[in-house]
């Protein structure tokens, strides 16, 4: 079994991190929105998240990148609410409509231990930024009771460097999005004109902590960074900007890319002319070729296999594997 870096944290390390996150949440700057409201006492900012964790689904996920899902699945926790709320979000039922149930720190800790006991290769925290003070307490409780598998931090990439630094020693594998390469698109689709700057600074810090994605002899990710990029219709310029940034700041051999062709015009995307359609095969091939020519490798979805199986219905289909077994 792979062992997470958090198993080496001392009691004092845990206390310092938990204290820091609680302090940040009292005048909330957990994300770049910096609403500065008292999350611990129930005040609500842009994300509208309450002072108790709301979680939609907890299950062994078989639809992640192969080294993350492995053969027994990634122990995935889908947190409700979101700091971005993209108008095209495929998880809109939980990010915009807040589908989910309340969890205490103890309840989440027990769920994490259950995932480990089921054989999951890691704990995959999906969109957890706005609940980090409570998540850290849950991880501490679970670690004290024997949780030891690696932690995956699966996020939209809209992060503050100061928050990512606090996760040093807790997170083993960073799985962030690089959604946008231009501020115009970020402002239009996520009301986050500062996304590009925040995202790139966060990516640098994630890499500083964990380095390249490292995979063991069983084909499982044990530590490192894997960057996801969902190609948006009409957004070739943004994708090109991301390629240029990564090539300038990193050795392409050190960066693992997960290039996704699964975009579907969900939620409010149908009301937005520029993104109210799926991407074309040409758009996918142009972007794929740019990453390849620049020297980046990783996981590239097959365009012809894209279908609705990659979309989870969080109200009726929470825990099924997303891809059909061959």
Secondary structure by P-SEA (a helix, b strand, c coil): ccccccccccaaaaaaaaaaaaaaaacccccccccccccccccccccccccbbbbcccccccccccccccccccbbbbbcccccccccccccccccccbbbbbcaaaaaaaaaaaaaacccbbbbcccccaaaaaaaaaaaaaaaccccbbbbcccccccaaaaaaacccccccccccccccaaaaaacccccaaaaaaaaaaaaaaaccccccccccccccbbbbbbbbbccccaaaaaaaaaaaaaccccccccccccccccccccccccccccccccaaaaaaaaaaaaaacccccccccccccccccccccccccccccccc
